[in-house]
């Protein structure tokens, strides 16, 4: 990641935290939850995914996201 990209990412993050009135702890907790959820999704079988109304393509798109993206 270049310095410019890193700086832009940090600025975007800082603006979102300020805009949403979040604390750093709340952000870290949300990121951890997303990471855990995506890990669990990646281990589910097609039958389990069907039971919760998801398909493999939806899951592949979701788990491809970085943990900081919704």
Order of alpha helices (4+ residues) and beta strands (2+ residues): alpha-alpha-alpha-alpha
